Amino acid sequence: MVLQQEYDNLQHYLQTREDRGLYSANKQQTDRFYKVIKKTTKYPLSIRNDLIRLEHDPSSTAEYWVRVPVKLVKGGLWIGLIKPYEPIPKYAKICECKLYKRDNRWFLDVVVQRDIPANTEYQNVIAIYMGIKHIATSVELASNRTVFYGKDLNHVRGWYFWLRRQLGLKKAIDTIKKIGDHEKRIANNTIHKITREIINRAIETDSLIVLGKLKGLRNKKEKEERKKRKEI
């Protein structure tokens, strides 16, 4: 299969830097995106936006058809796609896409760019303040609902700070670098979850998100705890 051969040639090039017949543009994308390669990882084929072509034809055997550039087929290989997880906007700009294989099935991540008209009216406003103790604090104007985010992330950062100090005393430089990468992945994942939670809340309450510095906010639980400590 032509597509399988292009995919295998990509994996071989990533692991050995030996070109067994990889399409030139796919090779350029590989050099551009993949700086660190793991031997046990299969990497997707990154397709430039000017080389991929996507057509919608629900009357045919497949709802969408995509042209993928490969070495062995001049002009690219046309592949039928089943119905996507979400409809692809008709007038959206197709950006760089990624083709990968999982469980003997092919998947294409289609990235699109389109203009979305901004709403002029909202039922609520969610103000967001980015801080140090709490990575994000949100306050809703309509209900005064206040949420402090990032407590778990501070614990993670504190643990890795202590661990780096201990490893530094042992001069374990390579290990320090490895745990730093692990900490970064945990932090990025936590930040992504916080961002998604705020966005989902904004969608749910029809809210406008505003970033800025919030004054006069206090965590009620912290105030109650300080009051209890004083009473004791």
NUPAGU-334546 format. One record per residue: residue in three letters; x, y, z of N, C-alpha, C in turn; chain; residue number from 0. Coordinates in nm, 2 decimals, decimal comma, always signed. Atoms other than C-alpha are relative to their C-alpha. Layout:
BEGIN
PT residu    n_u    n_v    n_w   ca_u   ca_v   ca_w    c_u    c_v    c_w chaine num
PT    ALA      X      Y      Z      X      Y      Z      X      Y      Z      A NUM
...
//
This chain:
BEGIN
PT residu    n_u    n_v    n_w   ca_u   ca_v   ca_w    c_u    c_v    c_w chaine num
PT    MET  +0,08  -0,12  +0,00  +0,00  +0,00  +0,00  +0,09  +0,12  +0,00      A   0
PT    VAL  -0,08  -0,12  +0,02  +0,14  +0,34  -0,11  +0,00  +0,08  +0,13      A   1
PT    LEU  +0,00  -0,08  -0,12  +0,02  +0,52  +0,20  +0,08  -0,06  +0,12      A   2
PT    GLN  -0,07  +0,07  -0,11  +0,16  +0,26  +0,44  +0,15  +0,01  -0,03      A   3
PT    GLN  -0,14  -0,01  +0,03  +0,50  +0,28  +0,26  +0,05  +0,14  +0,03      A   4
PT    GLU  -0,04  -0,14  -0,03  +0,51  +0,66  +0,29  +0,01  +0,01  +0,16      A   5
PT    TYR  +0,00  -0,01  -0,14  +0,43  +0,62  +0,66  +0,12  -0,07  +0,06      A   6
PT    ASP  -0,11  +0,08  -0,05  +0,69  +0,35  +0,72  +0,13  +0,07  -0,04      A   7
PT    ASN  -0,12  -0,08  +0,04  +0,95  +0,56  +0,53  +0,02  +0,12  +0,09      A   8
PT    LEU  -0,01  -0,11  -0,10  +0,87  +0,85  +0,77  +0,06  -0,05  +0,13      A   9
PT    GLN  -0,05  +0,05  -0,13  +0,93  +0,63  +1,08  +0,15  -0,04  -0,02      A  10
PT    HIS  -0,14  +0,03  +0,02  +1,25  +0,50  +0,93  +0,09  +0,12  -0,01      A  11
PT    TYR  -0,08  -0,12  +0,01  +1,38  +0,84  +0,85  +0,02  +0,07  +0,14      A  12
PT    LEU  -0,01  -0,06  -0,14  +1,30  +0,97  +1,20  +0,10  -0,08  +0,09      A  13
PT    GLN  -0,08  +0,08  -0,09  +1,49  +0,68  +1,36  +0,15  +0,00  -0,05      A  14
PT    THR  -0,13  +0,02  +0,06  +1,79  +0,66  +1,12  +0,05  +0,12  -0,08      A  15
PT    ARG  -0,03  -0,11  +0,08  +1,79  +0,98  +0,92  +0,04  -0,05  -0,14      A  16
PT    GLU  -0,02  +0,05  +0,13  +1,81  +0,76  +0,61  -0,13  +0,01  -0,08      A  17
PT    ASP  +0,12  -0,02  +0,08  +1,57  +0,86  +0,33  -0,01  -0,12  -0,10      A  18
PT    ARG  +0,03  +0,11  +0,09  +1,42  +0,55  +0,17  -0,10  +0,03  -0,10      A  19
PT    GLY  +0,10  -0,04  +0,10  +1,18  +0,74  -0,05  -0,11  +0,08  +0,05      A  20
PT    LEU  +0,10  -0,08  -0,06  +1,00  +0,99  +0,16  -0,02  +0,13  -0,09      A  21
PT    TYR  +0,03  -0,11  +0,08  +0,82  +1,27  -0,03  +0,07  +0,13  +0,06      A  22
PT    SER  -0,09  -0,11  -0,05  +1,04  +1,59  -0,01  -0,07  +0,09  +0,10      A  23
PT    ALA  +0,07  -0,09  -0,09  +0,78  +1,81  +0,15  -0,03  -0,06  +0,13      A  24
PT    ASN  +0,02  +0,07  -0,13  +0,69  +1,55  +0,41  +0,13  -0,01  +0,08      A  25
PT    LYS  -0,13  +0,01  -0,06  +1,06  +1,52  +0,48  +0,04  +0,14  +0,07      A  26
PT    GLN  -0,03  -0,13  -0,05  +1,09  +1,90  +0,53  -0,09  +0,02  +0,13      A  27
PT    GLN  +0,09  -0,01  -0,12  +0,79  +1,89  +0,77  +0,06  -0,08  +0,12      A  28
PT    THR  -0,06  +0,09  -0,10  +0,96  +1,61  +0,96  +0,12  +0,07  +0,07      A  29
PT    ASP  -0,12  -0,07  -0,05  +1,28  +1,81  +1,00  -0,04  +0,13  +0,08      A  30
PT    ARG  +0,05  -0,12  -0,07  +1,08  +2,11  +1,11  -0,07  -0,02  +0,14      A  31
PT    PHE  +0,08  +0,02  -0,12  +0,86  +1,96  +1,38  +0,06  -0,10  +0,10      A  32
PT    TYR  -0,05  +0,10  -0,09  +1,04  +1,66  +1,52  +0,15  +0,02  +0,04      A  33
PT    LYS  -0,14  -0,03  -0,04  +1,35  +1,77  +1,71  +0,05  -0,11  +0,09      A  34
PT    VAL  -0,04  +0,11  -0,09  +1,36  +1,49  +1,98  -0,09  -0,12  -0,04      A  35
PT    ILE  +0,06  +0,12  +0,04  +1,28  +1,14  +1,87  +0,01  -0,12  +0,10      A  36
PT    LYS  +0,00  +0,12  -0,09  +1,18  +0,84  +2,09  -0,01  -0,13  -0,09      A  37
PT    LYS  -0,01  +0,12  +0,08  +1,26  +0,50  +1,95  -0,13  -0,08  +0,00      A  38
PT    THR  +0,12  +0,08  +0,00  +0,93  +0,34  +2,06  -0,13  +0,07  -0,04      A  39
PT    THR  +0,12  -0,09  +0,04  +0,70  +0,62  +1,93  -0,02  +0,00  -0,15      A  40
PT    LYS  +0,04  -0,01  +0,14  +0,52  +0,62  +1,60  -0,05  +0,15  -0,02      A  41
PT    TYR  +0,03  -0,14  +0,01  +0,50  +0,98  +1,47  -0,09  +0,02  -0,12      A  42
PT    PRO  +0,09  -0,03  +0,12  +0,22  +1,12  +1,24  +0,07  +0,07  -0,11      A  43
PT    LEU  -0,05  -0,06  +0,12  +0,28  +1,24  +0,89  -0,06  +0,14  +0,00      A  44
PT    SER  +0,04  -0,14  +0,00  +0,26  +1,62  +0,90  -0,01  +0,05  -0,15      A  45
PT    ILE  +0,03  -0,04  +0,13  +0,10  +1,76  +0,58  -0,02  +0,15  -0,01      A  46
PT    ARG  +0,01  -0,15  +0,02  +0,15  +2,12  +0,47  -0,13  +0,04  -0,06      A  47
PT    ASN  +0,13  -0,04  +0,05  -0,16  +2,32  +0,41  -0,01  +0,03  -0,15      A  48
PT    ASP  +0,00  -0,03  +0,15  -0,06  +2,41  +0,05  +0,00  -0,13  -0,08      A  49
PT    LEU  +0,00  +0,13  +0,08  -0,03  +2,04  -0,04  -0,12  -0,09  +0,03      A  50
PT    ILE  +0,12  +0,08  -0,03  -0,34  +1,89  +0,12  -0,12  +0,06  -0,06      A  51
PT    ARG  +0,12  -0,05  +0,06  -0,67  +1,92  -0,05  -0,12  -0,09  +0,05      A  52
PT    LEU  +0,12  +0,07  -0,07  -1,01  +1,83  +0,11  -0,12  +0,04  -0,08      A  53
PT    GLU  +0,12  -0,02  +0,08  -1,33  +1,79  -0,09  -0,12  -0,07  +0,07      A  54
PT    HIS  +0,12  +0,06  -0,06  -1,68  +1,73  +0,04  -0,10  -0,05  -0,11      A  55
PT    ASP  +0,08  +0,06  +0,10  -1,89  +1,49  -0,16  -0,09  -0,11  +0,06      A  56
PT    PRO  +0,08  +0,10  -0,08  -2,17  +1,32  +0,05  -0,07  -0,10  -0,09      A  57
PT    SER  +0,07  +0,10  +0,09  -2,32  +1,15  -0,26  +0,09  -0,11  -0,04      A  58
PT    SER  -0,09  +0,10  +0,04  -2,01  +0,94  -0,31  +0,01  -0,11  +0,11      A  59
PT    THR  -0,02  +0,11  -0,10  -1,89  +0,63  -0,12  +0,06  +0,05  +0,13      A  60
PT    ALA  -0,05  -0,06  -0,12  -1,71  +0,86  +0,13  -0,05  +0,14  +0,00      A  61
PT    GLU  +0,05  -0,14  -0,01  -1,84  +1,19  +0,26  +0,11  +0,10  -0,03      A  62
PT    TYR  -0,11  -0,09  +0,03  -1,50  +1,36  +0,24  +0,11  -0,08  -0,07      A  63
PT    TRP  -0,12  +0,05  +0,07  -1,20  +1,30  +0,01  +0,12  +0,09  +0,02      A  64
PT    VAL  -0,12  -0,08  -0,03  -0,85  +1,41  +0,10  +0,11  -0,05  -0,09      A  65
PT    ARG  -0,12  +0,03  +0,08  -0,54  +1,43  -0,12  +0,12  +0,01  +0,09      A  66
PT    VAL  -0,12  +0,00  -0,08  -0,22  +1,33  +0,06  +0,12  -0,01  -0,09      A  67
PT    PRO  -0,12  +0,01  +0,09  +0,12  +1,39  -0,10  +0,08  -0,12  +0,04      A  68
PT    VAL  -0,08  +0,12  -0,02  +0,32  +1,07  -0,13  +0,10  -0,01  -0,11      A  69
PT    LYS  -0,11  +0,01  +0,09  +0,64  +0,98  -0,31  -0,04  -0,07  -0,13      A  70
PT    LEU  +0,03  +0,09  +0,12  +0,50  +0,71  -0,54  -0,11  +0,03  -0,09      A  71
PT    VAL  +0,12  -0,03  +0,08  +0,19  +0,88  -0,67  +0,01  +0,15  -0,04      A  72
PT    LYS  -0,01  -0,14  +0,04  +0,23  +1,20  -0,88  -0,13  +0,07  +0,02      A  73
PT    GLY  +0,12  -0,07  -0,03  -0,01  +1,46  -0,77  -0,07  -0,03  +0,13      A  74
PT    GLY  +0,06  +0,04  -0,13  -0,09  +1,29  -0,44  -0,10  -0,12  -0,01      A  75
PT    LEU  +0,09  +0,11  -0,01  -0,30  +1,00  -0,33  -0,13  +0,04  +0,06      A  76
PT    TRP  +0,13  -0,04  -0,05  -0,68  +1,05  -0,29  -0,05  -0,11  +0,09      A  77
PT    ILE  +0,05  +0,10  -0,10  -0,83  +0,88  +0,02  -0,14  +0,05  +0,05      A  78
PT    GLY  +0,13  -0,03  -0,04  -1,19  +0,86  +0,12  -0,01  +0,00  +0,16      A  79
PT    LEU  +0,01  -0,01  -0,15  -1,28  +0,97  +0,48  -0,14  -0,03  +0,04      A  80
PT    ILE  +0,14  +0,02  -0,06  -1,58  +0,86  +0,69  -0,04  +0,13  +0,06      A  81
PT    LYS  +0,05  -0,12  -0,06  -1,79  +1,12  +0,86  +0,09  +0,05  +0,11      A  82
PT    PRO  -0,09  -0,05  -0,10  -1,57  +1,34  +1,08  -0,07  +0,01  +0,14      A  83
PT    TYR  +0,06  -0,02  -0,14  -1,62  +1,39  +1,46  -0,09  +0,12  +0,00      A  84
PT    GLU  +0,08  -0,12  +0,01  -1,74  +1,74  +1,38  +0,00  +0,04  -0,15      A  85
PT    PRO  +0,00  -0,04  +0,14  -1,85  +1,89  +1,05  +0,11  +0,10  -0,03      A  86
PT    ILE  -0,11  -0,10  +0,04  -1,57  +2,07  +0,86  -0,06  +0,12  -0,06      A  87
PT    PRO  +0,06  -0,12  +0,06  -1,67  +2,43  +0,79  +0,03  +0,01  -0,14      A  88
PT    LYS  -0,02  +0,00  +0,15  -1,72  +2,48  +0,42  +0,10  +0,11  -0,04      A  89
PT    TYR  -0,08  -0,10  +0,05  -1,54  +2,81  +0,39  +0,12  +0,03  +0,10      A  90
PT    ALA  -0,11  -0,01  -0,09  -1,27  +2,75  +0,66  +0,13  -0,02  -0,08      A  91
PT    LYS  -0,13  +0,02  +0,06  -0,90  +2,76  +0,57  +0,06  -0,12  +0,06      A  92
PT    ILE  -0,06  +0,12  -0,04  -0,74  +2,42  +0,59  +0,15  +0,03  +0,04      A  93
PT    CYS  -0,14  -0,02  -0,05  -0,41  +2,44  +0,80  +0,07  -0,13  -0,01      A  94
PT    GLU  -0,08  +0,13  +0,00  -0,14  +2,18  +0,85  -0,07  -0,11  +0,07      A  95
PT    CYS  +0,07  +0,11  -0,05  -0,29  +1,84  +0,91  +0,10  -0,11  +0,04      A  96
PT    LYS  -0,08  +0,11  -0,04  -0,16  +1,52  +1,07  -0,07  -0,13  -0,03      A  97
PT    LEU  +0,05  +0,13  +0,03  -0,21  +1,17  +0,94  +0,08  -0,11  +0,08      A  98
PT    TYR  -0,07  +0,10  -0,08  -0,14  +0,88  +1,18  -0,08  -0,13  +0,00      A  99
PT    LYS  +0,06  +0,13  +0,00  -0,22  +0,51  +1,23  -0,01  -0,05  +0,14      A 100
PT    ARG  +0,02  +0,06  -0,14  -0,37  +0,35  +1,54  -0,09  -0,12  -0,01      A 101
PT    ASP  +0,08  +0,13  +0,01  -0,49  -0,01  +1,58  -0,04  -0,03  -0,14      A 102
PT    ASN  +0,02  +0,04  +0,14  -0,46  -0,07  +1,21  -0,10  +0,09  -0,07      A 103
PT    ARG  +0,10  -0,09  +0,06  -0,69  +0,23  +1,13  +0,07  +0,13  -0,02      A 104
PT    TRP  -0,06  -0,13  +0,03  -0,59  +0,56  +0,97  -0,09  +0,11  +0,05      A 105
PT    PHE  +0,07  -0,12  -0,05  -0,69  +0,89  +1,12  +0,07  +0,13  -0,05      A 106
PT    LEU  -0,05  -0,13  +0,05  -0,65  +1,25  +0,99  -0,05  +0,11  +0,09      A 107
PT    ASP  +0,03  -0,11  -0,08  -0,64  +1,54  +1,23  +0,00  +0,12  -0,10      A 108
PT    VAL  +0,02  -0,11  +0,09  -0,78  +1,83  +1,02  -0,01  +0,13  +0,08      A 109
PT    VAL  +0,00  -0,12  -0,07  -0,69  +2,17  +1,15  -0,05  +0,11  -0,09      A 110
PT    VAL  +0,07  -0,10  +0,09  -0,91  +2,46  +1,02  +0,01  +0,13  +0,07      A 111
PT    GLN  +0,00  -0,13  -0,05  -0,90  +2,83  +1,06  -0,12  +0,08  -0,06      A 112
PT    ARG  +0,11  -0,08  +0,05  -1,21  +3,05  +1,03  -0,03  +0,11  +0,09      A 113
PT    ASP  +0,04  -0,11  -0,08  -1,35  +3,38  +1,14  -0,13  -0,03  +0,07      A 114
PT    ILE  +0,12  +0,02  -0,07  -1,61  +3,36  +1,41  -0,05  +0,14  +0,05      A 115
PT    PRO  +0,04  -0,13  -0,05  -1,82  +3,67  +1,47  -0,02  +0,01  +0,15      A 116
PT    ALA  +0,01  -0,02  -0,14  -1,80  +3,80  +1,82  -0,14  +0,04  +0,05      A 117
PT    ASN  +0,13  -0,04  -0,05  -2,11  +3,82  +2,03  +0,01  +0,15  +0,06      A 118
PT    THR  +0,00  -0,13  -0,05  -2,21  +4,17  +2,13  -0,08  +0,01  +0,13      A 119
PT    GLU  +0,08  +0,01  -0,12  -2,44  +4,07  +2,42  +0,03  -0,13  +0,08      A 120
PT    TYR  -0,02  +0,11  -0,08  -2,37  +3,84  +2,71  -0,09  +0,01  +0,13      A 121
PT    GLN  +0,08  +0,00  -0,12  -2,57  +3,73  +3,02  +0,09  +0,01  +0,12      A 122
PT    ASN  -0,09  +0,00  -0,12  -2,26  +3,73  +3,25  +0,14  +0,04  -0,05      A 123
PT    VAL  -0,14  -0,03  +0,02  -1,90  +3,83  +3,28  +0,08  -0,08  +0,10      A 124
PT    ILE  -0,09  +0,08  -0,08  -1,62  +3,60  +3,41  +0,14  +0,07  +0,00      A 125
PT    ALA  -0,13  -0,07  +0,00  -1,31  +3,80  +3,52  +0,10  -0,10  +0,05      A 126
PT    ILE  -0,10  +0,09  -0,03  -0,99  +3,61  +3,53  +0,13  +0,08  +0,04      A 127
PT    TYR  -0,12  -0,06  -0,05  -0,68  +3,71  +3,73  +0,11  -0,11  +0,01      A 128
PT    MET  -0,11  +0,10  +0,00  -0,35  +3,52  +3,67  +0,10  +0,04  +0,11      A 129
PT    GLY  -0,09  -0,03  -0,11  -0,14  +3,50  +3,99  +0,10  -0,11  +0,02      A 130
PT    ILE  -0,11  +0,09  -0,03  +0,14  +3,31  +4,16  -0,05  -0,11  +0,10      A 131
PT    LYS  +0,05  +0,09  -0,09  -0,02  +3,15  +4,46  -0,11  -0,09  -0,06      A 132
PT    HIS  +0,11  +0,07  +0,08  -0,33  +3,06  +4,25  +0,03  +0,04  -0,14      A 133
PT    ILE  -0,03  -0,03  +0,14  -0,25  +3,03  +3,89  -0,11  +0,07  -0,08      A 134
PT    ALA  +0,11  -0,07  +0,06  -0,59  +3,16  +3,80  -0,11  +0,01  +0,11      A 135
PT    THR  +0,11  -0,02  -0,09  -0,88  +3,31  +4,00  -0,11  +0,06  -0,09      A 136
PT    SER  +0,11  -0,05  +0,08  -1,22  +3,36  +3,83  -0,11  +0,05  +0,09      A 137
PT    VAL  +0,12  -0,06  -0,07  -1,51  +3,58  +3,95  -0,11  +0,03  -0,10      A 138
PT    GLU  +0,11  -0,02  +0,08  -1,85  +3,58  +3,80  -0,08  +0,13  +0,05      A 139
PT    LEU  +0,07  -0,12  -0,04  -2,02  +3,92  +3,79  -0,14  -0,02  +0,05      A 140
PT    ALA  +0,15  +0,01  -0,03  -2,38  +3,80  +3,80  -0,02  -0,06  +0,14      A 141
PT    SER  +0,02  +0,08  -0,12  -2,34  +3,56  +4,10  +0,11  +0,02  +0,11      A 142
PT    ASN  -0,12  -0,02  -0,09  -2,01  +3,67  +4,26  +0,07  -0,13  +0,03      A 143
PT    ARG  -0,06  +0,13  -0,02  -1,90  +3,31  +4,23  +0,15  +0,01  -0,03      A 144
PT    THR  -0,14  -0,01  +0,00  -1,53  +3,29  +4,30  +0,06  -0,14  +0,00      A 145
PT    VAL  -0,06  +0,13  +0,00  -1,31  +3,00  +4,21  +0,15  +0,02  -0,01      A 146
PT    PHE  -0,14  -0,01  +0,00  -0,94  +2,96  +4,29  +0,06  -0,13  -0,06      A 147
PT    TYR  -0,06  +0,12  +0,07  -0,74  +2,73  +4,06  +0,15  -0,01  +0,02      A 148
PT    GLY  -0,15  +0,02  +0,00  -0,39  +2,58  +4,08  +0,06  -0,05  +0,13      A 149
PT    LYS  -0,06  +0,05  -0,12  -0,36  +2,45  +4,43  +0,08  -0,12  -0,01      A 150
PT    ASP  -0,07  +0,12  +0,02  -0,26  +2,11  +4,32  +0,13  +0,02  -0,08      A 151
PT    LEU  -0,12  -0,03  +0,08  -0,01  +2,26  +4,07  +0,11  +0,05  +0,09      A 152
PT    ASN  -0,10  -0,05  -0,09  +0,16  +2,44  +4,35  +0,07  -0,11  +0,08      A 153
PT    HIS  -0,06  +0,12  -0,07  +0,21  +2,11  +4,54  +0,09  -0,07  -0,09      A 154
PT    VAL  -0,09  +0,06  +0,09  +0,36  +1,96  +4,23  +0,13  +0,07  -0,02      A 155
PT    ARG  -0,12  -0,08  +0,01  +0,60  +2,24  +4,18  +0,09  +0,00  +0,12      A 156
PT    GLY  -0,08  +0,01  -0,12  +0,70  +2,23  +4,54  +0,07  -0,13  +0,02      A 157
PT    TRP  -0,06  +0,13  -0,01  +0,77  +1,86  +4,53  +0,12  -0,01  -0,10      A 158
PT    TYR  -0,11  +0,01  +0,10  +0,98  +1,89  +4,21  +0,12  +0,10  +0,04      A 159
PT    PHE  -0,11  -0,09  -0,05  +1,17  +2,19  +4,36  +0,09  -0,07  +0,10      A 160
PT    TRP  -0,07  +0,07  -0,10  +1,26  +1,98  +4,66  +0,09  -0,11  -0,06      A 161
PT    LEU  -0,07  +0,12  +0,06  +1,36  +1,68  +4,44  +0,12  +0,05  -0,08      A 162
PT    ARG  -0,11  -0,06  +0,07  +1,58  +1,90  +4,22  +0,12  +0,04  +0,09      A 163
PT    ARG  -0,11  -0,04  -0,09  +1,77  +2,03  +4,52  +0,07  -0,13  +0,05      A 164
PT    GLN  -0,06  +0,13  -0,05  +1,83  +1,67  +4,65  +0,09  -0,06  -0,11      A 165
PT    LEU  -0,08  +0,05  +0,11  +1,95  +1,56  +4,30  +0,12  +0,09  -0,03      A 166
PT    GLY  -0,11  -0,09  +0,02  +2,16  +1,87  +4,27  +0,12  -0,03  +0,09      A 167
PT    LEU  -0,10  +0,04  -0,09  +2,35  +1,77  +4,58  +0,08  -0,12  -0,04      A 168
PT    LYS  -0,07  +0,12  +0,04  +2,43  +1,44  +4,42  +0,05  +0,02  -0,15      A 169
PT    LYS  -0,05  -0,04  +0,13  +2,52  +1,62  +4,09  -0,06  -0,09  -0,11      A 170
PT    ALA  +0,06  +0,09  +0,09  +2,27  +1,40  +3,90  -0,07  +0,09  -0,11      A 171
PT    ILE  +0,05  -0,10  +0,09  +2,23  +1,65  +3,61  -0,09  -0,06  -0,10      A 172
PT    ASP  +0,08  +0,06  +0,09  +2,08  +1,41  +3,36  -0,14  -0,03  +0,06      A 173
PT    THR  +0,13  +0,03  -0,07  +1,81  +1,30  +3,61  -0,08  +0,13  +0,02      A 174
PT    ILE  +0,07  -0,12  -0,02  +1,73  +1,66  +3,69  -0,07  +0,05  -0,13      A 175
PT    LYS  +0,06  -0,04  +0,13  +1,67  +1,73  +3,32  -0,13  -0,08  -0,03      A 176
PT    LYS  +0,11  +0,09  +0,03  +1,44  +1,43  +3,29  -0,12  +0,03  +0,09      A 177
PT    ILE  +0,11  -0,03  -0,08  +1,23  +1,52  +3,59  -0,06  +0,14  -0,03      A 178
PT    GLY  +0,05  -0,13  +0,05  +1,21  +1,88  +3,46  -0,10  -0,01  -0,11      A 179
PT    ASP  +0,09  +0,02  +0,11  +1,05  +1,75  +3,14  -0,13  -0,06  +0,05      A 180
PT    HIS  +0,12  +0,06  -0,06  +0,81  +1,54  +3,35  -0,09  +0,10  +0,07      A 181
PT    GLU  +0,08  -0,11  -0,07  +0,71  +1,84  +3,56  -0,07  +0,09  -0,10      A 182
PT    LYS  +0,06  -0,09  +0,10  +0,65  +2,05  +3,25  -0,12  -0,07  -0,06      A 183
PT    ARG  +0,12  +0,06  +0,05  +0,41  +1,79  +3,11  -0,11  +0,00  +0,10      A 184
PT    ILE  +0,11  +0,00  -0,10  +0,22  +1,77  +3,43  -0,06  +0,14  +0,01      A 185
PT    ALA  +0,04  -0,14  -0,01  +0,20  +2,15  +3,45  -0,09  +0,04  -0,12      A 186
PT    ASN  +0,08  -0,03  +0,12  +0,08  +2,18  +3,09  -0,13  -0,06  +0,00      A 187
PT    ASN  +0,12  +0,07  +0,00  -0,18  +1,92  +3,14  -0,10  +0,06  +0,10      A 188
PT    THR  +0,08  -0,06  -0,10  -0,31  +2,09  +3,46  -0,05  +0,13  -0,05      A 189
PT    ILE  +0,04  -0,13  +0,05  -0,32  +2,43  +3,29  -0,11  -0,02  -0,11      A 190
PT    HIS  +0,10  +0,03  +0,11  -0,51  +2,28  +2,99  -0,13  -0,03  +0,07      A 191
PT    LYS  +0,12  +0,04  -0,07  -0,77  +2,13  +3,23  -0,07  +0,13  +0,06      A 192
PT    ILE  +0,05  -0,12  -0,06  -0,81  +2,47  +3,41  -0,06  +0,09  -0,11      A 193
PT    THR  +0,05  -0,08  +0,11  -0,85  +2,65  +3,08  -0,13  -0,05  -0,05      A 194
PT    ARG  +0,13  +0,06  +0,05  -1,11  +2,41  +2,96  -0,11  +0,01  +0,09      A 195
PT    GLU  +0,10  -0,02  -0,10  -1,30  +2,43  +3,28  -0,06  +0,14  +0,00      A 196
PT    ILE  +0,05  -0,14  +0,01  -1,32  +2,81  +3,26  -0,08  +0,02  -0,13      A 197
PT    ILE  +0,07  -0,02  +0,13  -1,42  +2,80  +2,89  -0,14  -0,07  +0,01      A 198
PT    ASN  +0,13  +0,07  -0,01  -1,69  +2,54  +2,96  -0,10  +0,07  +0,09      A 199
PT    ARG  +0,09  -0,08  -0,08  -1,83  +2,75  +3,24  -0,05  +0,13  -0,07      A 200
PT    ALA  +0,05  -0,12  +0,08  -1,84  +3,06  +3,01  -0,10  -0,04  -0,10      A 201
PT    ILE  +0,10  +0,05  +0,10  -2,03  +2,86  +2,75  -0,13  -0,03  +0,07      A 202
PT    GLU  +0,12  +0,03  -0,08  -2,27  +2,73  +3,01  -0,08  +0,12  +0,05      A 203
PT    THR  +0,07  -0,12  -0,06  -2,35  +3,07  +3,16  -0,01  +0,12  -0,10      A 204
PT    ASP  +0,00  -0,11  +0,10  -2,32  +3,27  +2,83  +0,08  +0,12  +0,05      A 205
PT    SER  -0,09  -0,10  -0,07  -2,03  +3,47  +2,98  +0,11  +0,05  -0,10      A 206
PT    LEU  -0,12  -0,06  +0,06  -1,77  +3,71  +2,84  +0,12  -0,02  +0,10      A 207
PT    ILE  -0,12  +0,02  -0,08  -1,42  +3,62  +2,97  +0,09  +0,12  -0,01      A 208
PT    VAL  -0,09  -0,12  -0,01  -1,21  +3,92  +3,08  +0,12  -0,03  +0,08      A 209
PT    LEU  -0,12  +0,02  -0,07  -0,85  +3,90  +3,18  +0,05  +0,13  +0,06      A 210
PT    GLY  -0,04  -0,13  -0,06  -0,72  +4,16  +3,43  +0,04  -0,03  +0,14      A 211
PT    LYS  -0,04  +0,00  -0,14  -0,61  +4,24  +3,78  -0,12  +0,02  +0,09      A 212
PT    LEU  +0,12  -0,01  -0,08  -0,88  +4,17  +4,04  +0,05  +0,04  +0,14      A 213
PT    LYS  -0,04  -0,05  -0,13  -0,86  +4,36  +4,37  -0,11  -0,03  +0,10      A 214
PT    GLY  +0,09  +0,02  -0,11  -1,02  +4,29  +4,71  -0,06  -0,13  +0,01      A 215
PT    LEU  +0,05  +0,14  -0,01  -1,07  +3,92  +4,66  +0,07  -0,08  +0,10      A 216
PT    ARG  -0,05  +0,09  -0,10  -1,02  +3,68  +4,94  -0,07  -0,13  +0,00      A 217
PT    ASN  +0,05  +0,14  -0,01  -1,07  +3,31  +4,97  -0,07  -0,01  +0,13      A 218
PT    LYS  +0,08  +0,01  -0,13  -1,35  +3,27  +5,23  +0,05  -0,11  +0,08      A 219
PT    LYS  -0,05  +0,12  -0,08  -1,21  +2,93  +5,33  +0,13  +0,04  +0,08      A 220
PT    GLU  -0,13  -0,04  -0,06  -0,87  +3,08  +5,40  -0,03  +0,10  +0,12      A 221
PT    LYS  +0,04  -0,10  -0,11  -1,03  +3,37  +5,61  -0,05  -0,08  +0,12      A 222
PT    GLU  +0,06  +0,07  -0,11  -1,23  +3,12  +5,81  +0,11  -0,08  +0,07      A 223
PT    GLU  -0,10  +0,07  -0,06  -0,92  +2,91  +5,87  +0,09  +0,09  +0,09      A 224
PT    ARG  -0,08  -0,10  -0,08  -0,72  +3,21  +5,99  -0,07  +0,04  +0,13      A 225
PT    LYS  +0,08  -0,03  -0,12  -1,00  +3,30  +6,22  -0,01  -0,10  +0,10      A 226
PT    LYS  +0,00  +0,11  -0,09  -1,01  +2,96  +6,37  +0,13  -0,01  +0,07      A 227
PT    ARG  -0,13  +0,01  -0,06  -0,64  +2,96  +6,43  +0,02  +0,11  +0,11      A 228
PT    LYS  -0,01  -0,10  -0,10  -0,67  +3,29  +6,61  -0,08  -0,03  +0,13      A 229
PT    GLU  +0,09  +0,03  -0,11  -0,95  +3,16  +6,83  +0,07  -0,11  +0,09      A 230
PT    ILE  -0,07  +0,11  -0,07  -0,74  +2,85  +6,92  +0,12  +0,06  +0,08      A 231
//
